[in-house]
Amino acid sequence: MDSITTSSYAVHFNTMAYESLNTHLKQMDYSIIFILVDENTHQHCLSSFMSQIQGDYSFEIIEIEAGEIHKTIETCTQVWEVLSELNADRKSLLINLGGGVVTDLGGFVASAYKRGIHFINVPTTLLAMVDASIGGKTGVDLGVLKNQIGVINQPEMVLIVSDFLKTLDGRQLNSGFAEVLKHGLIQSKRYWERSKNLSAFNAMDDIIYESVGIKNEVVLQDPTEQNIRKILNFGHTLGHAIESYFLEDKNGKQLLHGEAIAAGMILEAFLSHKTSGLAKEALEDIKVTFINRYGKVSFSDRDIESILALLKFDKKNSHGNINFALIKNIGQAVIDVQVPQDLYAQAFAYYKE
């Protein structure tokens, strides 16, 4: 499987991933190599990853707690303190071995430490492989507000080893698959039709490869999200608000990222139908696909009120306006759509039907 080249680095797959890493480490002569893991990837992924590294290098392992609730500036501070205590210098390397929390947070830690050290992303979840580790977005949450603090900074490389998917349960795989389906909705009707009909998570290499290609094609046109890159946020304006709301749910009802985004895509497909020309038939196709795969989230009126209050924090907003990325057809997205507020309640009513 050929590597995918971005503007400044490459995404390597499976055997080529390890070959490229070993070549890079041999060439760069890093002072110390740090590997950032959470407790899950420490247990299930680290040993197999380390067994593929050739050469005699100085390694230090840094472990953080798993889960979105730990994707905070406080965790970053803890990692920066460990880096400092272990004498990390500007010629050090940070390898982020984990899901989206690890790659997002690790990329930000590396970008800020001593004004920037090299980092490599090794995603271990489907979500991170097809989305989070690609494109250079790094950062952490501000309280429960998603990805409010961060920078866009590119890794030295991204290494995708699909064997890591074997360490995931079905819910985690399904969560990542929401981003696969999103790629079809915003860029390729053919890919949408192929992906929505997959019934099992096997032979995922081709799916991952195509999703990485779709995201890379968009990012190449707009690296800093000033224009077309915003289409990657379809489903995420309401989806992130939903995810943020349930992160602080006192009853312990939390959603994985993809589960929240799946609900967000149904809601924003409804908004697309009302404002951007998405056909009713396409809207129904989207709703049925996501409900069949993810089920329905139960929203009370109080939930909806609180979720809508979080929209003002969305990163795409400007000049006091909430800007949506929507779709006018399956495979065709539009950006910077401002939606009449009365449609929000209608969207939730449609979702709950």
C-alpha positions as CSV (number, residue, x, y, z in Angstrom):
1,M,0.0,0.0,0.0
2,D,1.6,3.3,-1.2
3,S,2.2,6.0,1.3
4,I,0.1,9.2,1.1
5,T,2.0,12.4,0.8
6,T,0.8,15.6,2.4
7,S,2.3,19.1,2.0
8,S,5.0,18.4,4.6
9,Y,5.0,14.7,5.7
10,A,3.8,11.3,4.7
11,V,1.3,8.8,6.0
12,H,2.7,5.3,5.9
13,F,0.8,2.1,6.3
14,N,1.5,-1.3,8.0
15,T,4.9,-2.7,7.0
16,M,5.9,0.5,5.3
17,A,5.1,2.4,8.5
18,Y,7.7,0.5,10.5
19,E,10.3,0.7,7.7
20,S,9.8,4.5,7.4
21,L,10.1,4.9,11.2
22,N,13.3,3.0,11.4
23,T,14.8,4.9,8.5
24,H,13.8,8.2,10.1
25,L,15.2,7.4,13.5
26,K,18.5,6.3,12.0
27,Q,18.8,9.5,10.0
28,M,17.7,12.0,12.7
29,D,19.9,11.0,15.7
30,Y,17.4,12.2,18.4
31,S,18.8,12.8,21.9
32,I,15.9,11.1,23.6
33,I,12.8,9.4,22.2
34,F,9.6,9.8,24.4
35,I,6.6,7.6,23.8
36,L,3.3,9.0,25.0
37,V,0.6,6.4,25.8
38,D,-2.5,6.1,27.9
39,E,-3.1,3.1,30.2
40,N,-4.9,1.2,27.4
41,T,-2.2,1.6,24.7
42,H,0.5,1.0,27.3
43,Q,-1.0,-2.4,28.0
44,H,-2.2,-3.4,24.5
45,C,0.0,-1.7,21.9
46,L,3.3,-0.6,23.3
47,S,5.1,-3.9,23.3
48,S,4.2,-4.8,19.8
49,F,5.2,-1.3,18.6
50,M,8.6,-1.4,20.4
51,S,9.3,-4.9,19.0
52,Q,9.4,-3.4,15.5
53,I,12.0,-0.7,16.3
54,Q,15.5,-1.5,15.0
55,G,18.5,0.2,16.6
56,D,19.8,1.2,20.0
57,Y,18.0,4.3,21.2
58,S,17.2,6.0,24.5
59,F,13.4,5.6,25.2
60,E,11.2,7.0,28.0
61,I,7.6,6.1,28.3
62,I,5.1,8.7,29.5
63,E,1.6,7.5,30.5
64,I,-1.5,9.6,30.8
65,E,-5.0,8.6,31.9
66,A,-7.3,7.4,29.1
67,G,-10.5,9.3,28.1
68,E,-11.7,12.6,26.8
69,I,-12.1,13.9,30.3
70,H,-8.3,13.9,30.6
71,K,-7.7,15.9,27.4
72,T,-6.9,19.0,29.4
73,I,-4.2,21.6,29.9
74,E,-3.6,20.1,33.3
75,T,-2.6,16.8,31.6
76,C,-0.4,18.8,29.3
77,T,1.3,20.4,32.2
78,Q,2.0,17.0,33.8
79,V,3.6,15.8,30.6
80,W,5.7,19.0,30.2
81,E,6.9,18.5,33.7
82,V,7.9,14.9,33.0
83,L,9.7,16.0,29.8
84,S,11.6,18.6,31.7
85,E,12.5,16.2,34.6
86,L,13.8,13.7,32.1
87,N,16.0,16.3,30.4
88,A,14.1,16.5,27.1
89,D,15.7,19.0,24.8
90,R,14.9,20.5,21.4
91,K,16.4,17.5,19.7
92,S,14.0,15.1,21.4
93,L,11.2,13.3,19.7
94,L,7.7,12.6,21.0
95,I,5.9,9.5,19.6
96,N,2.1,9.7,20.3
97,L,0.9,6.1,20.4
98,G,-2.8,6.1,21.0
99,G,-6.3,7.3,20.0
100,G,-7.4,10.8,19.2
101,V,-6.9,12.1,22.8
102,V,-3.2,11.0,22.7
103,T,-2.5,12.3,19.2
104,D,-4.3,15.6,19.8
105,L,-2.8,16.2,23.2
106,G,0.6,14.8,22.3
107,G,0.9,17.0,19.2
108,F,0.1,20.1,21.3
109,V,2.5,19.2,24.0
110,A,5.3,18.7,21.4
111,S,4.4,21.9,19.6
112,A,4.6,24.0,22.7
113,Y,7.5,22.4,24.6
114,K,10.7,24.5,24.1
115,R,8.8,26.2,21.3
116,G,8.5,22.9,19.4
117,I,10.0,19.5,19.2
118,H,9.4,16.8,16.6
119,F,6.5,14.4,17.0
120,I,5.2,11.4,15.2
121,N,1.6,10.1,15.4
122,V,0.9,6.4,15.7
123,P,-2.9,6.2,15.8
124,T,-4.3,3.0,17.5
125,T,-8.1,3.6,17.0
126,L,-10.1,3.8,13.9
127,L,-11.2,7.4,14.8
128,A,-7.6,8.5,15.0
129,M,-6.5,6.6,11.9
130,V,-9.1,8.2,9.6
131,D,-9.4,11.6,11.2
132,A,-7.7,12.8,14.4
133,S,-4.1,12.0,13.6
134,I,-4.3,13.5,10.1
135,G,-4.1,17.1,9.2
136,G,-2.0,18.7,11.9
137,K,-4.8,19.8,14.3
138,T,-3.5,19.5,17.9
139,G,-5.0,20.7,21.1
140,V,-7.1,20.1,24.3
141,D,-10.5,20.8,25.7
142,L,-11.3,23.8,27.8
143,G,-13.4,22.3,30.6
144,V,-16.0,20.3,28.5
145,L,-15.6,22.6,25.5
146,K,-14.1,20.6,22.7
147,N,-10.6,21.5,21.3
148,Q,-10.7,25.1,22.3
149,I,-7.0,25.4,22.9
150,G,-4.5,24.2,20.3
151,V,-2.5,24.9,17.2
152,I,-2.2,23.5,13.7
153,N,1.3,21.9,13.5
154,Q,2.3,19.0,11.3
155,P,4.0,15.8,12.6
156,E,7.1,14.3,11.1
157,M,5.0,11.4,9.9
158,V,1.9,9.4,10.6
159,L,2.1,5.6,10.9
160,I,-1.0,3.6,10.5
161,V,-0.9,0.0,11.5
162,S,-4.3,-1.6,11.1
163,D,-3.4,-4.5,13.5
164,F,-3.9,-2.1,16.4
165,L,-7.7,-2.2,15.6
166,K,-7.7,-5.7,17.0
167,T,-7.3,-4.2,20.5
168,L,-10.6,-2.3,20.2
169,D,-14.1,-3.3,21.2
170,G,-17.0,-3.0,18.8
171,R,-18.3,0.3,20.3
172,Q,-14.9,2.0,19.8
173,L,-14.7,0.8,16.2
174,N,-18.2,2.0,15.5
175,S,-17.4,5.4,17.0
176,G,-14.5,5.8,14.5
177,F,-16.7,4.6,11.6
178,A,-18.8,7.7,12.0
179,E,-15.9,9.7,10.5
180,V,-15.7,7.3,7.6
181,L,-19.3,7.8,6.8
182,K,-18.8,11.6,7.1
183,H,-16.1,11.5,4.5
184,G,-18.6,10.0,2.1
185,L,-21.3,12.5,2.8
186,I,-19.0,15.5,2.2
187,Q,-16.9,14.2,-0.7
188,S,-18.1,11.0,-2.4
189,K,-21.5,9.5,-2.9
190,R,-19.8,6.3,-4.1
191,Y,-17.8,6.0,-0.8
192,W,-21.0,6.7,1.2
193,E,-22.8,3.9,-0.5
194,R,-19.9,1.5,0.0
195,S,-19.3,2.4,3.6
196,K,-22.9,2.5,4.8
197,N,-23.4,-1.1,3.6
198,L,-20.4,-2.5,5.4
199,S,-21.7,-4.9,8.1
200,A,-18.5,-6.0,9.7
201,F,-15.2,-4.5,10.6
202,N,-12.9,-6.7,8.5
203,A,-10.6,-5.8,5.6
204,M,-10.5,-2.2,6.9
205,D,-7.2,-1.3,5.2
206,D,-8.9,-0.1,2.0
207,I,-11.5,1.9,3.9
208,I,-8.8,3.6,6.1
209,Y,-6.7,4.3,3.0
210,E,-9.6,6.0,1.2
211,S,-10.6,8.1,4.2
212,V,-7.1,9.3,4.7
213,G,-6.9,10.2,1.0
214,I,-10.2,12.2,1.2
215,K,-9.1,14.1,4.3
216,N,-5.7,14.8,2.9
217,E,-7.1,16.1,-0.4
218,V,-9.2,18.6,1.6
219,V,-6.4,19.7,3.9
220,L,-4.0,20.2,1.0
221,Q,-6.3,22.8,-0.4
222,D,-6.7,24.6,2.9
223,P,-4.2,23.7,5.6
224,T,-5.3,26.2,8.2
225,E,-9.1,25.9,7.8
226,Q,-9.8,29.3,6.3
227,N,-12.2,27.9,3.6
228,I,-12.9,24.4,2.2
229,R,-11.4,22.5,5.2
230,K,-14.4,23.6,7.1
231,I,-16.4,20.9,5.3
232,L,-14.7,18.3,7.5
233,N,-16.8,19.8,10.3
234,F,-20.1,18.5,8.9
235,G,-22.1,17.1,11.9
236,H,-19.6,18.6,14.4
237,T,-21.2,21.9,15.2
238,L,-24.2,20.2,17.0
239,G,-22.2,17.0,17.5
240,H,-19.5,18.6,19.5
241,A,-22.1,20.5,21.6
242,I,-23.8,17.1,22.3
243,E,-20.5,15.5,23.2
244,S,-19.5,18.4,25.4
245,Y,-22.9,18.4,27.2
246,F,-22.7,14.7,28.0
247,L,-19.1,14.9,29.1
248,E,-20.4,16.7,32.2
249,D,-23.5,14.7,32.6
250,K,-23.8,14.0,36.3
251,N,-25.7,10.7,35.8
252,G,-22.7,9.2,34.0
253,K,-24.3,9.1,30.6
254,Q,-21.4,9.8,28.3
255,L,-21.1,9.4,24.5
256,L,-18.1,8.5,22.5
257,H,-17.1,11.1,19.9
258,G,-18.5,9.2,16.9
259,E,-21.8,8.5,18.7
260,A,-22.3,12.2,19.3
261,I,-21.2,13.1,15.7
262,A,-23.6,10.5,14.3
263,A,-26.5,12.3,16.0
264,G,-25.0,15.6,14.9
265,M,-25.0,14.5,11.3
266,I,-28.7,13.6,11.4
267,L,-29.5,17.0,12.9
268,E,-27.3,18.8,10.4
269,A,-28.7,16.8,7.5
270,F,-32.1,18.1,8.5
271,L,-30.7,21.6,8.5
272,S,-29.2,20.9,5.1
273,H,-32.6,19.9,3.8
274,K,-34.2,23.1,5.1
275,T,-31.5,25.5,4.0
276,S,-29.1,24.0,1.4
277,G,-31.2,21.9,-0.9
278,L,-30.6,18.4,0.4
279,A,-33.3,16.2,-1.0
280,K,-35.8,14.6,1.4
281,E,-34.9,11.1,0.1
282,A,-31.2,11.8,0.9
283,L,-32.1,13.1,4.4
284,E,-34.1,9.9,5.1
285,D,-31.2,7.8,3.9
286,I,-28.8,9.5,6.2
287,K,-31.2,9.2,9.2
288,V,-31.9,5.5,8.7
289,T,-28.2,4.7,8.2
290,F,-27.1,6.4,11.4
291,I,-30.0,5.2,13.5
292,N,-29.6,1.6,12.4
293,R,-25.9,1.7,13.3
294,Y,-25.8,3.9,16.4
295,G,-29.3,3.9,17.8
296,K,-30.9,7.1,19.2
297,V,-29.7,9.3,21.9
298,S,-32.4,10.3,24.3
299,F,-32.7,14.1,24.5
300,S,-35.0,15.8,27.1
301,D,-36.1,19.4,26.5
302,R,-33.6,20.4,29.1
303,D,-30.8,18.5,27.4
304,I,-31.6,20.3,24.1
305,E,-31.7,23.7,25.7
306,S,-28.3,23.1,27.3
307,I,-26.8,21.7,24.1
308,L,-28.0,24.7,22.0
309,A,-26.5,27.1,24.6
310,L,-23.1,25.5,23.9
311,L,-23.2,26.4,20.2
312,K,-21.8,29.9,20.9
313,F,-18.4,28.3,21.7
314,D,-18.0,26.5,18.3
315,K,-14.7,27.3,16.7
316,K,-16.2,28.1,13.3
317,N,-18.2,31.0,14.7
318,S,-17.4,34.6,13.7
319,H,-18.8,38.0,14.4
320,G,-21.4,36.5,16.7
321,N,-22.7,34.1,14.0
322,I,-23.0,30.3,14.2
323,N,-21.6,28.9,11.0
324,F,-22.5,25.4,9.9
325,A,-20.8,23.1,7.3
326,L,-23.8,21.4,5.6
327,I,-24.4,19.3,2.5
328,K,-26.5,20.1,-0.6
329,N,-26.2,16.6,-2.0
330,I,-24.6,13.5,-0.7
331,G,-20.9,14.1,-1.7
332,Q,-21.3,17.9,-1.9
333,A,-20.7,20.1,1.1
334,V,-21.2,23.8,1.6
335,I,-19.6,26.0,4.3
336,D,-20.4,29.1,6.4
337,V,-24.2,28.5,6.4
338,Q,-26.1,30.5,9.0
339,V,-29.3,28.7,10.1
340,P,-32.5,30.3,11.4
341,Q,-32.6,29.4,15.1
342,D,-36.2,28.1,14.9
343,L,-34.8,25.2,12.8
344,Y,-32.8,23.9,15.7
345,A,-35.8,22.7,17.6
346,Q,-37.3,21.3,14.4
347,A,-34.1,19.3,13.8
348,F,-34.3,17.7,17.2
349,A,-38.0,17.0,16.7
350,Y,-37.1,15.3,13.4
351,Y,-34.3,13.3,15.1
352,K,-36.7,12.1,17.8
353,E,-39.5,11.0,15.4
